[in-house]
């Protein structure tokens, strides 16, 4: 069975690399090449202008070419992780994979370069000759001690960052993990005894980093295949190992392990035994990083030292020391300031950024990517997960800051905070568009009640609201469930201390709530018994009653259940004094910008009057994002060419809008392609009311609007903000079950922003 499983896994991996096209990389143009004009600019004669600018000022290469965002991943394939000296050609899948990680995690473009050159001096000469092509070089999988030679020569001769990830990337992640391990164990750098196995590039770099962090040189004991590195030893020695030679009569790992606080393994399987672990200091820290089989298995450590703090290089155990936590982000920061090198200060900044992120509350996105894992800072969570989207903002900005402070940045940033926001927006696509909303929301404090307060997404959103805004979340849920789920999710917030909680099963306000609901609904068939039952079981109704009574300013509901079910109770309780649901508006964030869609949920076949109100509401909300509205009334009819229901209603709505004389651009009725393409519109109906593509599409039935919304989400990678319930004066918003914790945070900002009463 194991053989069959292995064969299946192997074939799946091969298929991944072969289909639908061989390899993991391709080159795509970033500029259009659709006509003669484009060709003349991309190549001759227009390209000469960029060439001449760079000749006159070489620094402009980062403006006119991709060099400023380009890394060369270079190897000769002499020390491929887990595979050894397999040669340059066989290493290509690994290098392509590295390039994919650069692009995925930090948006950095790469070329993988595999060189048939075993001589380290000649290899360095080739790499140095590549400087005009790249903004930085990532050396990869070059055997020791050759890698030290190559890196040294390249650093000396090149004026761009040269980073050997097998050395420094590993050292940085080990440094971050060790920083937090000492924090958990209550130990200090200057006091600990370190025993390390493996005198290769990664092992030496890790020890060098530990010294920079505060470990005393005399407290480091390095062992390799020949035993302890001691003064006078001649077998298996290199200058790098000699720096750690001890003046000692001890000779083996077993002899030097006594009282060690930190074991750092970068060697091979089975090197560390349970007997050795039992002789280490109390609360030992064991980093068994050999891949694929560690120096000792975690369960073996636990058997003899239950309180040990353990890290490995494997993803199936807690605390995986993975270089992807480091290299994309340290290069991102270095490239963005035009750094000439990656120095010690930048590496230490990277360590502190990674370590501090693990000590912070886990992001909702990381929790979703690693569902079922306990992501709470402590023994089993020393470093963040690679898919934590906050890494790029925290780490790259820290690296950029260190580069500027140490004088190696040739393009220093004017506004570091703005740079970090830009980085965050590259992973949180809603960040830039939501910025004016968050800024408006920060001007006041509103009480926002969440109907589904036991949902983990709501709990994470509540935590983020408390961290990022002045709003006060109120949750509806059972206290014991909310408390347990906060703890399980690793959230520091607790009911009663950080937020108010309404317990539907036992709340002192229950009598007031059902009395209010009965008073509102007594002439609509609701008896006192029904009112009591609703206020015990229906959290949407409870939240709406709180808003009605002035105990909350806005309600957010809908993380489960059907939209119109929630809308029924919102309308029953809050649609008074001129307020009524007008339509649901979704903001879809697409690769080429935002697009608003309405009405997706409220009115299935809206009347012309309802369409007009939807257009007016959509325009008001578009402006909340700092965008001038251009609204297209969409139909199967196009400028009167069909006598159909949607066409008639849209034409009547257009007449109603004209009578209102609103202060924004609108046009219709038209097809979607005409709405989004000026040239199509000009051929059909030249001289329309607005220029360029529409940014809001209003449809004549909810099937069309909801269908477009879902197609954009599923096939175009659209990120939804909303839906916003228009017409209710921000008293309530009904989300959909697919919403994320960040989506709920965005909705809370929208709910917490002052708007026109009828928005």
Residue, then its C-alpha position, 0 to 999 in steps of 0.5 A: x500500500x505504501x508503495x502504491x501511495x508513493x507511486x501515486x504521489x510521484x506521478x502527481x508531482x511529475x504531472x504537476x510539472x508537465x501539464x498543462x505546459x512543461x515547467x512552472x514559469x513563462x514570460x508575459x508582456x507587461x505592455x500592450x502590443x496590439x498595433x504599429x504604434x505599440x510596436x514602434x514604442x516597444x522596439x525600434x525606434x521608440x526603444x532607443x529613447x529608453x536606451x539613451x536615458x539609461x546610458x546618460x543615467x544608469x539609475x534610470x534602468x529601474x524606471x524604464x526596465x524590469x531590472x529593479x524588480x528582477x532577481x537572478x536565481x543562480x546555481x551550479x546544482x552541486x548541493x541541491x537540498x536532499x539530492x546532493x550534487x545532481x548537476x545544473x540541468x537536474x536542478x532546474x525544477x528546483x530553481x523554477x520553483x524558487x522563482x515561483x515562490x518569489x513571484x507568489x509571495x512578493x511579486x518579484x520577477x525571476x530568471x532561473x540560471x543553471x550554470x555548468x561551472x564547478x569552479x567557484x572562481x569562474x562561477x563567480x565571474x559569470x555571476x558578476x557579468x550578469x549584473x546589468x540584467x538583475x536588481x539582485x542575485x540569489x545564490x542557491x544550492x552551491x556546495x560548501x565551501x565553494x558557496x563561501x568563495x562565490x558569495x565573497x567574490x560576488x559581494x566584493x565585485x557587484x553593486x547589487x545585493x547578493x544573498x546565498x539563501x541556503x546560508x543567510x535565509x536559513x540563518x534568519x529564520x533560525x534566528x527568528x525561531x530561536x528568538x521566540x523559543x528563548x522568549x517562551x523558555x525564559x532564557x537569554x542569549x548571553x546565558x545559553x549553551x549552543x551545541x550544533x551539528x553540521x559545519x556546512x554553509x547553513x550551519x556556519x551561517x546560523x552560528x554566525x547569526x546567533x553570535x550577532x543576536x548575543x550568544x557568546x562565542x565560548x558557549x558554542x560547540x560545533x560538531x560534524x561528521x568527525x566529532x567536535x571541532x577543536x583547536x588543532x584538529x586537521x581532519x574535515x576542517x575549513x576556515x569557517x569551522x576553525x572559527x568555532x574550534x574549542x580548546x577542549x579535551x572532549x571529542x564527541x557530540x555525546x560528550x559536549x551535549x550535557x547542559x546544552x540549552x539549544x541543539x541546532x541540527x543541520x546534519x542528518x537523521x539519527x544524530x541526536x539520541x534520547x539519552x543526549x536530550x535527557x542530559x540537556x538543560x531544563x526546557x531544552x530547545x531542539x532545532x532538528x532541521x535535517x531534511x527529510x528526516x530530522x536528527x531526532x523525531x519530535x515524539x522521541x524528544x517528548x518521551x524524555x523531555x515533555x517540556x522541550x521546544x522543538x522545530x524541524x524543517x518539515x511541514x508536517x510538524x509544528x515550527x517548520x523552519x522554512x526559508x520562504x518566511x524570509x527570502x521573498x520579503x528581504x529581497x522585496x525590501x532591498x529591491x524597493x530602495x535600490x539597496x547595494x547589498x543585504x547587510x547585517x542590519x537588514x538581516x536582523x530587521x528581518x529576524x525581528x519582523x518575523x519573530x514579532x509577527x508570530x507573537x501577534x494575533x494570527x491573521x484570519x487568512x493564515x488560519x484559513x490556510x492552515x485550518x485545524x492547526x493551533x496558531x497561538x504563540x507558544x511552544x508549537x507556534x514560534x514563527x508565522x506560517x508562510x501564507x500569513x499575508x502580513x509578512x510582506x508588509x512587516x518584513x519588507x518595510x523593516x528591511x527597507x528601513x534598515x537599508x536606509x538607516x545604514x546608507x545602502x539604499x540608493x532610492x530611499x523612500x520618502x514615506x515608510x508608512x505609505x510604502x507599508x500600506x502599498x505592500x499590504x494592498x498587494x496582498x489585501x486587494x481591498x486595502x487601497x480602495x477601503x482606505x478612504x472608508x477606514x479614514x472616515x470611519x476613524x473619525x468617530x466611534x460606532x457600536x456595531x452588533x454582529x448577529x452571528x457572534x459565535x462564528x470564528x470569522x466574526x471573532x477575528x473581525x472583532x479583534x481586527x476592529x479593536x486593533x484598527x478602528x475606534x468602533x466597539x463590536x457587540x457580539x450575539x452568542x453564548x458566552x461559553x462558546x464565544x470564550x472557547x472559540x476565542x481561545x481556540x483561535x488564539x485571539x486575545x479578546x474576551x467577552x465582557x472585557x474587550x467587547x459586549x456580549x448578548x446571550x440569547x439564552x439568558x440576558x437581563x434585557x430579554x424582557x425589554x427586547x421581546x416587549x419591543x419586538x411585540x410592540x412593533x409587530x403586534x398588528x402584524x400577527x406576532x403574539x407575545x409567545x412568538x415575540x418571546x421565541x424570536x428573541x430567544x432564537x433569532x439573532x438577526x432580530x435581536x441585533x435589529x432590536x438593539x439598533x432600533x432601541x439605540x443600543x447599537x448603531x449598526x447591525x451586520x448579519x448573514x454569515x450563514x442563512x439566506x439573504x432574504x430571510x435576514x432581510x425580512x427581519x431587518x425590514x420588519x424592525x428597522x424600515x421605518x421613518x422613511x427608511x426602506x431597502x433599496x438594493x444590494x450593492x457589491x464592489x468587485x475588486x478586479x485586476x484592472x480596478x473596481x466595478x460595482x454591481x447592483x441590485x444583487x439581492x433585494x428586488x428580483x424584478x425592480x420597478x423603474x422607480x426602484x431602479x432609479x433609487x438603486x442608481x442613486x444609492x449606488x452613486x452615493x456609495x461609489x463616492x464613499x470610495x473616493x471614486x466619481x460614479x459612472x453608472x450604466x443601466x444594463x439590459x438585453x436591450x441596447x439604446x432602444x433596439x428591443x421592446x422587452x421588459x428589462x428595456x422598457x423598465x430601464x428606459x423609464x428609469x432613465x426618464x425618472x433619473x433625467x427628471x431628478x437631474x443627479x450630479x453624476x454620469x449615467x447612461x443606458x440602457x445598454x449591454x455590458x460590453x458597451x458599458x465597459x468599452x468606450x469604442x463599442x459604445x461609440x460605434x452603437x451610440x456615439x456622443x453618450x453621457x460619459x467617457x471611458x468604462x462605467x464603474x457601476x453596473x445596475x441591472x433590471x433583475x437580481x438574477x443578472x446582477x447576482x450572476x455577473x457578481x458570481x462570475x467575476x468572483x469565480x472566473x475573474x478572481x474578483x474580490x467582493x466588498x459587500x454587499x451593502x444594503x442601500x436605503x437603510x441609512x447604514x443601520x444594517x448590512x446583510x453579508x453572504x455566507x462566503x464572506x471572510x474575516x477581512x470582508x467583515x472588517x471591511x463591512x464594519x468600516x462601511x457600517x461605521x462611516x457616516x453616510x446620507x440617511x437614505x444611503 
